[in-house]
Amino acid sequence: MDRLLRAAGGFALAFLLVLGIVAVLPRAVQHAVPHAVIGGAVLVLGAVGARRASGRPR
Protein backbone atom coordinates (compact mmCIF):
# COMPACT_ATOMS: atom_id res chain seq x y z
CA MET A 1 0.00 0.00 0.00
CA ASP A 2 2.91 2.29 0.76
CA ARG A 3 4.28 1.88 -2.77
CA LEU A 4 0.90 2.72 -4.25
CA LEU A 5 0.70 5.93 -2.25
CA ARG A 6 4.25 6.88 -3.25
CA ALA A 7 3.45 6.24 -6.90
CA ALA A 8 0.30 8.36 -6.67
CA GLY A 9 2.33 11.09 -4.98
CA GLY A 10 4.88 10.95 -7.79
CA PHE A 11 2.19 11.37 -10.41
CA ALA A 12 0.57 14.22 -8.47
CA LEU A 13 3.89 16.01 -8.11
CA ALA A 14 4.64 15.57 -11.82
CA PHE A 15 1.19 16.88 -12.70
CA LEU A 16 1.64 19.99 -10.60
CA LEU A 17 5.16 20.53 -11.92
CA VAL A 18 4.06 20.36 -15.56
CA LEU A 19 1.06 22.62 -14.91
CA GLY A 20 3.33 25.15 -13.22
CA ILE A 21 5.73 25.16 -16.15
CA VAL A 22 2.89 25.53 -18.65
CA ALA A 23 1.40 28.37 -16.59
CA VAL A 24 4.54 30.52 -16.88
CA LEU A 25 4.76 30.10 -20.66
CA PRO A 26 3.40 32.89 -22.87
CA ARG A 27 -0.22 32.42 -23.91
CA ALA A 28 0.68 31.85 -27.58
CA VAL A 29 2.98 28.98 -26.60
CA GLN A 30 0.36 27.52 -24.27
CA HIS A 31 -2.14 27.30 -27.12
CA ALA A 32 0.43 25.90 -29.54
CA VAL A 33 1.37 22.92 -27.32
CA PRO A 34 -1.01 19.98 -27.86
CA HIS A 35 -2.72 18.56 -24.78
CA ALA A 36 -1.31 15.12 -25.58
CA VAL A 37 2.23 16.45 -25.14
CA ILE A 38 1.38 17.85 -21.72
CA GLY A 39 -0.29 14.57 -20.69
CA GLY A 40 2.69 12.57 -21.93
CA ALA A 41 5.07 14.74 -19.93
CA VAL A 42 2.99 14.14 -16.80
CA LEU A 43 3.05 10.37 -17.34
CA VAL A 44 6.79 10.22 -17.99
CA LEU A 45 7.72 12.46 -15.04
CA GLY A 46 5.27 10.63 -12.78
CA ALA A 47 6.68 7.23 -13.73
CA VAL A 48 10.25 8.41 -13.13
CA GLY A 49 9.27 9.95 -9.80
CA ALA A 50 7.39 6.86 -8.69
CA ARG A 51 10.28 4.62 -9.66
CA ARG A 52 12.75 6.72 -7.69
CA ALA A 53 10.44 6.91 -4.68
CA SER A 54 9.82 3.17 -4.56
CA GLY A 55 13.51 2.30 -4.42
CA ARG A 56 14.70 -1.28 -4.50
CA PRO A 57 12.29 -4.05 -3.56
CA ARG A 58 13.10 -5.77 -0.28
N, CA, C and O atoms as CSV, one atom per row, in Angstrom:
chain,resi,resn,atom,element,x,y,z
A,1,MET,N,N,0.831,-1.189,0.000
A,1,MET,CA,C,0.000,0.000,0.000
A,1,MET,C,C,0.870,1.245,0.000
A,1,MET,O,O,0.524,2.263,-0.599
A,2,ASP,N,N,2.007,1.147,0.684
A,2,ASP,CA,C,2.910,2.291,0.762
A,2,ASP,C,C,3.454,2.644,-0.622
A,2,ASP,O,O,3.579,3.820,-0.963
A,3,ARG,N,N,3.774,1.633,-1.409
A,3,ARG,CA,C,4.275,1.877,-2.773
A,3,ARG,C,C,3.228,2.553,-3.637
A,3,ARG,O,O,3.540,3.434,-4.438
A,4,LEU,N,N,1.986,2.133,-3.467
A,4,LEU,CA,C,0.899,2.715,-4.245
A,4,LEU,C,C,0.740,4.198,-3.917
A,4,LEU,O,O,0.554,5.022,-4.812
A,5,LEU,N,N,0.813,4.527,-2.646
A,5,LEU,CA,C,0.705,5.932,-2.249
A,5,LEU,C,C,1.893,6.747,-2.748
A,5,LEU,O,O,1.726,7.897,-3.153
A,6,ARG,N,N,3.074,6.172,-2.724
A,6,ARG,CA,C,4.247,6.885,-3.247
A,6,ARG,C,C,4.132,7.097,-4.749
A,6,ARG,O,O,4.496,8.157,-5.257
A,7,ALA,N,N,3.632,6.103,-5.457
A,7,ALA,CA,C,3.451,6.241,-6.901
A,7,ALA,C,C,2.422,7.325,-7.203
A,7,ALA,O,O,2.627,8.147,-8.096
A,8,ALA,N,N,1.331,7.327,-6.471
A,8,ALA,CA,C,0.303,8.356,-6.666
A,8,ALA,C,C,0.865,9.736,-6.345
A,8,ALA,O,O,0.552,10.712,-7.027
A,9,GLY,N,N,1.684,9.815,-5.322
A,9,GLY,CA,C,2.327,11.087,-4.982
A,9,GLY,C,C,3.276,11.549,-6.075
A,9,GLY,O,O,3.366,12.744,-6.359
A,10,GLY,N,N,3.981,10.615,-6.683
A,10,GLY,CA,C,4.877,10.947,-7.788
A,10,GLY,C,C,4.124,11.503,-8.979
A,10,GLY,O,O,4.551,12.480,-9.595
A,11,PHE,N,N,2.998,10.875,-9.300
A,11,PHE,CA,C,2.194,11.372,-10.410
A,11,PHE,C,C,1.586,12.736,-10.085
A,11,PHE,O,O,1.523,13.606,-10.953
A,12,ALA,N,N,1.146,12.926,-8.861
A,12,ALA,CA,C,0.573,14.217,-8.472
A,12,ALA,C,C,1.630,15.322,-8.532
A,12,ALA,O,O,1.358,16.425,-9.007
A,13,LEU,N,N,2.813,15.024,-8.058
A,13,LEU,CA,C,3.892,16.005,-8.106
A,13,LEU,C,C,4.263,16.341,-9.543
A,13,LEU,O,O,4.482,17.508,-9.869
A,14,ALA,N,N,4.336,15.336,-10.404
A,14,ALA,CA,C,4.644,15.571,-11.816
A,14,ALA,C,C,3.555,16.405,-12.476
A,14,ALA,O,O,3.847,17.294,-13.275
A,15,PHE,N,N,2.309,16.120,-12.145
A,15,PHE,CA,C,1.194,16.881,-12.705
A,15,PHE,C,C,1.288,18.347,-12.322
A,15,PHE,O,O,1.141,19.227,-13.170
A,16,LEU,N,N,1.532,18.608,-11.056
A,16,LEU,CA,C,1.639,19.995,-10.604
A,16,LEU,C,C,2.857,20.686,-11.189
A,16,LEU,O,O,2.799,21.874,-11.509
A,17,LEU,N,N,3.949,19.969,-11.333
A,17,LEU,CA,C,5.157,20.530,-11.923
A,17,LEU,C,C,4.928,20.934,-13.377
A,17,LEU,O,O,5.298,22.035,-13.783
A,18,VAL,N,N,4.323,20.052,-14.151
A,18,VAL,CA,C,4.060,20.358,-15.559
A,18,VAL,C,C,3.056,21.498,-15.679
A,18,VAL,O,O,3.228,22.369,-16.532
A,19,LEU,N,N,2.025,21.520,-14.861
A,19,LEU,CA,C,1.061,22.620,-14.912
A,19,LEU,C,C,1.714,23.951,-14.549
A,19,LEU,O,O,1.395,24.983,-15.139
A,20,GLY,N,N,2.616,23.928,-13.594
A,20,GLY,CA,C,3.326,25.153,-13.223
A,20,GLY,C,C,4.204,25.665,-14.347
A,20,GLY,O,O,4.272,26.869,-14.594
A,21,ILE,N,N,4.874,24.754,-15.024
A,21,ILE,CA,C,5.727,25.155,-16.148
A,21,ILE,C,C,4.879,25.714,-17.281
A,21,ILE,O,O,5.233,26.728,-17.882
A,22,VAL,N,N,3.760,25.057,-17.576
A,22,VAL,CA,C,2.892,25.532,-18.648
A,22,VAL,C,C,2.289,26.890,-18.277
A,22,VAL,O,O,2.078,27.728,-19.154
A,23,ALA,N,N,2.015,27.113,-17.020
A,23,ALA,CA,C,1.397,28.372,-16.591
A,23,ALA,C,C,2.321,29.570,-16.800
A,23,ALA,O,O,1.834,30.675,-17.043
A,24,VAL,N,N,3.630,29.386,-16.714
A,24,VAL,CA,C,4.542,30.519,-16.875
A,24,VAL,C,C,4.908,30.775,-18.331
A,24,VAL,O,O,5.566,31.769,-18.636
A,25,LEU,N,N,4.489,29.887,-19.240
A,25,LEU,CA,C,4.756,30.100,-20.657
A,25,LEU,C,C,3.841,31.195,-21.200
A,25,LEU,O,O,2.742,31.397,-20.684
A,26,PRO,N,N,4.289,31.900,-22.239
A,26,PRO,CA,C,3.403,32.891,-22.870
A,26,PRO,C,C,2.142,32.220,-23.426
A,26,PRO,O,O,2.160,31.041,-23.781
A,27,ARG,N,N,1.064,32.976,-23.496
A,27,ARG,CA,C,-0.223,32.421,-23.912
A,27,ARG,C,C,-0.160,31.805,-25.313
A,27,ARG,O,O,-0.792,30.776,-25.556
A,28,ALA,N,N,0.579,32.405,-26.223
A,28,ALA,CA,C,0.680,31.854,-27.582
A,28,ALA,C,C,1.326,30.468,-27.561
A,28,ALA,O,O,0.924,29.580,-28.313
A,29,VAL,N,N,2.316,30.289,-26.708
A,29,VAL,CA,C,2.978,28.984,-26.605
A,29,VAL,C,C,2.051,27.972,-25.934
A,29,VAL,O,O,2.027,26.803,-26.318
A,30,GLN,N,N,1.293,28.415,-24.941
A,30,GLN,CA,C,0.357,27.518,-24.266
A,30,GLN,C,C,-0.650,26.935,-25.252
A,30,GLN,O,O,-0.973,25.749,-25.191
A,31,HIS,N,N,-1.142,27.773,-26.158
A,31,HIS,CA,C,-2.144,27.301,-27.120
A,31,HIS,C,C,-1.523,26.468,-28.234
A,31,HIS,O,O,-2.213,25.674,-28.872
A,32,ALA,N,N,-0.233,26.643,-28.471
A,32,ALA,CA,C,0.433,25.897,-29.535
A,32,ALA,C,C,0.800,24.472,-29.111
A,32,ALA,O,O,0.921,23.586,-29.956
A,33,VAL,N,N,0.976,24.252,-27.808
A,33,VAL,CA,C,1.374,22.924,-27.318
A,33,VAL,C,C,0.129,22.036,-27.230
A,33,VAL,O,O,-0.834,22.386,-26.548
A,34,PRO,N,N,0.145,20.887,-27.919
A,34,PRO,CA,C,-1.010,19.978,-27.856
A,34,PRO,C,C,-1.188,19.405,-26.442
A,34,PRO,O,O,-0.222,19.236,-25.698
A,35,HIS,N,N,-2.423,19.117,-26.100
A,35,HIS,CA,C,-2.717,18.557,-24.777
A,35,HIS,C,C,-2.087,17.186,-24.593
A,35,HIS,O,O,-1.751,16.805,-23.472
A,36,ALA,N,N,-1.924,16.448,-25.670
A,36,ALA,CA,C,-1.309,15.116,-25.576
A,36,ALA,C,C,0.152,15.211,-25.134
A,36,ALA,O,O,0.643,14.333,-24.424
A,37,VAL,N,N,0.838,16.261,-25.547
A,37,VAL,CA,C,2.235,16.445,-25.137
A,37,VAL,C,C,2.307,16.725,-23.641
A,37,VAL,O,O,3.178,16.199,-22.948
A,38,ILE,N,N,1.405,17.540,-23.152
A,38,ILE,CA,C,1.376,17.847,-21.719
A,38,ILE,C,C,1.050,16.589,-20.916
A,38,ILE,O,O,1.685,16.324,-19.895
A,39,GLY,N,N,0.066,15.815,-21.369
A,39,GLY,CA,C,-0.285,14.567,-20.688
A,39,GLY,C,C,0.845,13.566,-20.715
A,39,GLY,O,O,1.085,12.871,-19.727
A,40,GLY,N,N,1.545,13.482,-21.836
A,40,GLY,CA,C,2.688,12.575,-21.935
A,40,GLY,C,C,3.803,12.966,-20.990
A,40,GLY,O,O,4.446,12.107,-20.386
A,41,ALA,N,N,4.034,14.268,-20.860
A,41,ALA,CA,C,5.068,14.736,-19.933
A,41,ALA,C,C,4.710,14.383,-18.497
A,41,ALA,O,O,5.579,14.006,-17.710
A,42,VAL,N,N,3.445,14.504,-18.158
A,42,VAL,CA,C,2.994,14.143,-16.805
A,42,VAL,C,C,3.218,12.656,-16.552
A,42,VAL,O,O,3.694,12.276,-15.482
A,43,LEU,N,N,2.879,11.811,-17.527
A,43,LEU,CA,C,3.053,10.369,-17.340
A,43,LEU,C,C,4.522,9.984,-17.198
A,43,LEU,O,O,4.880,9.181,-16.337
A,44,VAL,N,N,5.365,10.562,-18.045
A,44,VAL,CA,C,6.791,10.224,-17.985
A,44,VAL,C,C,7.405,10.701,-16.668
A,44,VAL,O,O,8.101,9.940,-15.997
A,45,LEU,N,N,7.154,11.947,-16.301
A,45,LEU,CA,C,7.717,12.456,-15.044
A,45,LEU,C,C,7.152,11.719,-13.838
A,45,LEU,O,O,7.876,11.460,-12.877
A,46,GLY,N,N,5.876,11.382,-13.877
A,46,GLY,CA,C,5.274,10.628,-12.777
A,46,GLY,C,C,5.861,9.239,-12.643
A,46,GLY,O,O,6.100,8.771,-11.530
A,47,ALA,N,N,6.095,8.572,-13.768
A,47,ALA,CA,C,6.685,7.231,-13.730
A,47,ALA,C,C,8.114,7.277,-13.192
A,47,ALA,O,O,8.513,6.427,-12.396
A,48,VAL,N,N,8.877,8.270,-13.631
A,48,VAL,CA,C,10.249,8.409,-13.132
A,48,VAL,C,C,10.240,8.716,-11.636
A,48,VAL,O,O,11.020,8.144,-10.875
A,49,GLY,N,N,9.362,9.614,-11.224
A,49,GLY,CA,C,9.271,9.955,-9.802
A,49,GLY,C,C,8.826,8.779,-8.955
A,49,GLY,O,O,9.351,8.563,-7.863
A,50,ALA,N,N,7.866,8.022,-9.446
A,50,ALA,CA,C,7.393,6.856,-8.694
A,50,ALA,C,C,8.470,5.792,-8.608
A,50,ALA,O,O,8.612,5.130,-7.580
A,51,ARG,N,N,9.225,5.624,-9.674
A,51,ARG,CA,C,10.285,4.619,-9.664
A,51,ARG,C,C,11.377,4.996,-8.675
A,51,ARG,O,O,11.893,4.141,-7.956
A,52,ARG,N,N,11.729,6.277,-8.641
A,52,ARG,CA,C,12.753,6.718,-7.688
A,52,ARG,C,C,12.262,6.618,-6.247
A,52,ARG,O,O,13.023,6.265,-5.346
A,53,ALA,N,N,10.983,6.931,-6.037
A,53,ALA,CA,C,10.439,6.906,-4.678
A,53,ALA,C,C,10.326,5.487,-4.152
A,53,ALA,O,O,10.500,5.252,-2.956
A,54,SER,N,N,10.035,4.539,-5.035
A,54,SER,CA,C,9.822,3.168,-4.564
A,54,SER,C,C,11.131,2.503,-4.160
A,54,SER,O,O,11.145,1.641,-3.282
A,55,GLY,N,N,12.215,2.894,-4.787
A,55,GLY,CA,C,13.509,2.304,-4.424
A,55,GLY,C,C,13.591,0.850,-4.817
A,55,GLY,O,O,12.829,0.377,-5.661
A,56,ARG,N,N,14.513,0.145,-4.205
A,56,ARG,CA,C,14.696,-1.275,-4.498
A,56,ARG,C,C,13.710,-2.116,-3.700
A,56,ARG,O,O,13.438,-1.823,-2.536
A,57,PRO,N,N,13.176,-3.159,-4.325
A,57,PRO,CA,C,12.291,-4.053,-3.557
A,57,PRO,C,C,13.083,-4.824,-2.495
A,57,PRO,O,O,14.246,-5.179,-2.690
A,58,ARG,N,N,12.431,-5.063,-1.398
A,58,ARG,CA,C,13.096,-5.766,-0.282
A,58,ARG,C,C,12.612,-7.169,-0.178
A,58,ARG,O,O,13.056,-7.911,0.699
